[in-house]
Amino acid sequence: MERVAGSSQLKRAVRLQELLFYISKRSLKEGCDRVYEQEIGCQVFGRPESYDTAYDNIVRTNISDLRKRIEQYFNSEGRHEKLIMELPRGSYVPVFKVREQEPVTEAVPPAANEADSPQPAAPSPQAPAAVSNPNRFFPARTAIEILILAVAIGSALFFWGRYRSLHHAVYAWQDEPAVSDFWSRILTTNPDTDIVLSDASIGLTQTLSNRQISLKDYLSRSYLGQLQTDGISADKLTAMNRILAWNLGSPEEYVLARRISALDPLDQHIHVYDARFYMADLMRLDNVILIGARESNPWAEVFDDRLNFPLQFGNGSITVGNRSPVPGEPKVYAQTDSVHYCDVAFLPNPEHNGVVLLIEGTNAEATEAAGDFLLSEEQLANFKKALHAKTFPYFEALLKVSSVQGTPFTATVAAFRTYSNLH
């Protein structure tokens, strides 16, 4: 357990380490054949004893993540472990067992040295021995060894070529200079990257209640009690409670998360979370991609004061502010029926040991268009030229997303800022 917890897969995930130790120690207690989801939620994640696991799947989400990381450990750093741990699907009790050994092929003994071989008796004078020319024929054994070596080298070159071709096909984005420069900063700086999707339920609740819910209240779920005292009608309160129980999401965000996850096709270092099941410990340790504005993704509040183009909600509309306009820029960007905006910010995480990518669109189409922008070699290359930088610095770009009827949405850079002081 100590070695698994200290591995590169888990050493930065403090809460997952706690989860590992809890379920492992529980499973080793005599007579323990089951560990219950609600028990884990209370003991590890601080949920109240009466919380409803049907609506709050934080345990299932983290168990799934832990299962993947345990498998990765025993397939990489722990491949020489004789005793392995598994977390069977549908169970919260780890299983410890001896690793199955691969059959050992008996080595062929080396050929005896000529000097150690018994020497033939000297021929008698009456029957002189015939002396053969050693260069006349290849010994049969030498020819076979050369043939085997040639086949081995040929096979190695063939499979290396196939591997390179497969790697090129799977990681084709690494051959696109601008895309590779940008996404390599996110996918290779730390062992793990977390994609955090917005919570549409909390966004709808704030709209219906006309109340801003802070990240602190969101994490402690104290907003549930606060809504009871806001003088909201019983019918509206019932509707909001139903909405909050559903954990709604955006199809466009799931599609974008899937496109980003495709950059890591082996699914080793990218983890997708819903906002309500994400943990502050991970934000301090991993690279993070936050999708959704503060209204629906409360985690964006952590970086709100760093943004020059914050999204502003009020009176049923969304605008984009400009805290420090340069000459020629408006103080406010207002969306219309055909023009929307998305703020894309690339910043260091709170501990400055990783990076954060924020994608905050005024609607679903703006978020989708921002994804096209960030995965397009042409658009990223043009933006990089505008930055006059050899490699992408920390930046914030306000994308203007527009469409003529019958045509797809396209994103152009309306304004941007670079933050070289954050390096």
Stockholm file with secondary structure:
# STOCKHOLM 1.0

chainA/1-423         MERVAGSSQLKRAVRLQELLFYISKRSLKEGCDRVYEQEIGCQVFGRPESYDTAYDNIVRTNISDLRKRIEQYFNSEGRHEKLIMELPRGSYVPVFKVREQEPVTEAVPPAANEADSPQPAAPSPQAPAAVSNPNRFFPARTAIEILILAVAIGSALFFWGRYRSLHHAVYAWQDEPAVSDFWSRILTTNPDTDIVLSDASIGLTQTLSNRQISLKDYLSRSYLGQLQTDGISADKLTAMNRILAWNLGSPEEYVLARRISALDPLDQHIHVYDARFYMADLMRLDNVILIGARESNPWAEVFDDRLNFPLQFGNGSITVGNRSPVPGEPKVYAQTDSVHYCDVAFLPNPEHNGVVLLIEGTNAEATEAAGDFLLSEEQLANFKKALHAKTFPYFEALLKVSSVQGTPFTATVAAFRTYSNLH
#=GR chainA/1-423 SS CHHHHTSTTTTTCHHHHHHHHHHHHHHTSTTCCCCCHHHHHHHTTCCCTTCCTTTCCHHHHHHHHHHHHHHHHHHTTTTTCSEEEECCTTCSSCEEEECCCCCCCCCCCCCCCGGGSCCCCCCCTTSCCCCCCTTTSCCHHHHHHHHHHHHHHHHHHHHHHHHHHHHHHHTGGGGSHHHHHHHHHHHSSSSCEEEEECCHHHHHHHHHHTCCCCHHHHHHTTHHHHHHTTTCCHHHHHHHHHHHHHCCCCHHHHHHHHHHHTTSTTCSSEEEEEGGGCCHHHHHHSEEEEESCTTTCGGGGGGGGGCSSCEEEETTEEEEECSSCCTTCCSEEECCSSEEEEEEEEEECTTSSSEEEEEEESSHHHHHHHHHHHTCHHHHHHHHHHHTCSSCCSEEEEEEEECCTTSCCEEEEEEEEECGGGC
#=GC SS_cons         CHHHHTSTTTTTCHHHHHHHHHHHHHHTSTTCCCCCHHHHHHHTTCCCTTCCTTTCCHHHHHHHHHHHHHHHHHHTTTTTCSEEEECCTTCSSCEEEECCCCCCCCCCCCCCCGGGSCCCCCCCTTSCCCCCCTTTSCCHHHHHHHHHHHHHHHHHHHHHHHHHHHHHHHTGGGGSHHHHHHHHHHHSSSSCEEEEECCHHHHHHHHHHTCCCCHHHHHHTTHHHHHHTTTCCHHHHHHHHHHHHHCCCCHHHHHHHHHHHTTSTTCSSEEEEEGGGCCHHHHHHSEEEEESCTTTCGGGGGGGGGCSSCEEEETTEEEEECSSCCTTCCSEEECCSSEEEEEEEEEECTTSSSEEEEEEESSHHHHHHHHHHHTCHHHHHHHHHHHTCSSCCSEEEEEEEECCTTSCCEEEEEEEEECGGGC
//
